[in-house]
């Protein structure tokens, strides 16, 4: 099934861009002094992650068989969960979050997204364990997952 992917959502790309003035009026002074805290450097406090915020993690898997491995994963998971696949990408919708497998020149890029850290960890674990099993002929190494900056 060929379908579009949610990270290209028109609703996100068509949102109006708000400038710094809007942010300052909306958030105001969030530094330690405004919060009644002493001894701080000033400036905004880090915002806590709230339910509904999406967390993401990415890993690259070097292989010459990226297309075959992506198809194998999509077909395997397609028996249990919703999967959307194109020639270069596969989206797998797990209950705790979503996973994308994308063919890149170096092999396969995996991205997982969830609204909880536990969801990201669980989807990473499932996707990685299955990929390493499907790529057993290549003597694969564990994936190194990166959080976006």
PEJONOR-V333454 format. One record per run of one state. SS is the DSSP state (~ for helix, > for strand, _ for the rest). FROM is the first residue (numbers start at 0). TO is the last residue. Records with the same first field share a line. If there is no record, write none. Layout:
SS: FROM-TO  FROM-TO
This chain:
_: 0-4  8-8  13-18  27-53  62-64  77-80  85-87  93-96  104-105  114-115  134-134  138-144  147-148
~: 5-7  9-12  19-26  65-76  116-133  135-137
>: 54-61  81-84  88-92  97-103  106-113  145-146
